[in-house]
Amino acid sequence: MCLVNKLFEQTGIEEAIQQIQSVSGGSINDSYWIQTASQQYFMKVHTDSPQDFFHIEKTGLDQIRSTKTIHVPEVINYSDEQGEAYLLMEWVEGKQTSKTDVMLGRNLALMHQQTNSKHGFYSDTYIGTLPQTNAMCASWVDYYRDFRLKNQLELGIQTKRIHGVRREKLERLMERLDELLPNDVSASYLHGDLWGGNWLVGPKGVPYLIDPSFLYGHRLFELAFTELFGGFSQTFYNEYNEVYPIDSYYKDIKEIYQLYYLLVHLNLFGEMYGASVDRILNRYS
């Protein structure tokens, strides 16, 4: 807690901390609830953070906020100083209502209707703690192959988790992507890491998105990940579809998009995700 007090003093907030409590906030950072005389805050601390880690997270939150479609927490201050990296945000808390999933589906669809002229992103980002190289590409298929799948392939070769038949089939699938994926798609604003743990409920049941790995890309890439590990209701999908109808070919390509996230988990956590990766590779390669 001494480090939290020290970092809070660097934020420019003049009020003293009255109470600090460690809270759950994922496996990457240490997370804390902070109470002052007038306000509550949420602080994430990473004593061995990758370069620009919290700057990149703030940039992603700012991109989502700029669409004025869906809520994200306000960032108050941050630092990427080695050994003392932190991100301080407003504390968001509320109870889910019958309208929460309705708002989540509709607002995400509205965000996806905001588009950029090209796919990808202007700078490199992270997916979890894994580096995600980026570029701005006119072609969605080129971006997905060269900056998403290829990046995970190269990491998997380094970690020895992608080799032999698995490597051959992944490389074969990458060669066939032009046949398998649509290329004439809008470059939507995407959260980029939208699983059930990366949204939460705020005041009056309003949903907030957190922890983005932002990019511009095919919106079905985002929807595919929401289905991979659960955490989203049928109401969410119904409301999304009402605002922004889901293409009929979605079911044919969903697993190709889920493959990226399974490769990320394979590279982060190991062979427990290998069978799921291999099943998709066997289907498409």
Secondary structure as UniProt FT lines:
FT   HELIX           2..9
FT   TURN            10..12
FT   STRAND          19..23
FT   STRAND          30..35
FT   STRAND          40..46
FT   TURN            47..48
FT   TURN            51..52
FT   HELIX           53..66
FT   TURN            67..68
FT   STRAND          75..79
FT   TURN            82..83
FT   STRAND          85..90
FT   TURN            98..99
FT   HELIX           100..112
FT   STRAND          115..116
FT   STRAND          119..120
FT   STRAND          125..127
FT   TURN            128..129
FT   STRAND          130..132
FT   STRAND          136..137
FT   HELIX           140..143
FT   HELIX           144..149
FT   HELIX           150..159
FT   HELIX           164..175
FT   HELIX           177..180
FT   STRAND          187..190
FT   HELIX           196..198
FT   STRAND          199..201
FT   HELIX           203..205
FT   STRAND          207..209
FT   STRAND          215..217
FT   HELIX           219..228
FT   HELIX           234..243
FT   TURN            248..249
FT   HELIX           250..269
FT   HELIX           271..273
FT   HELIX           274..284
//
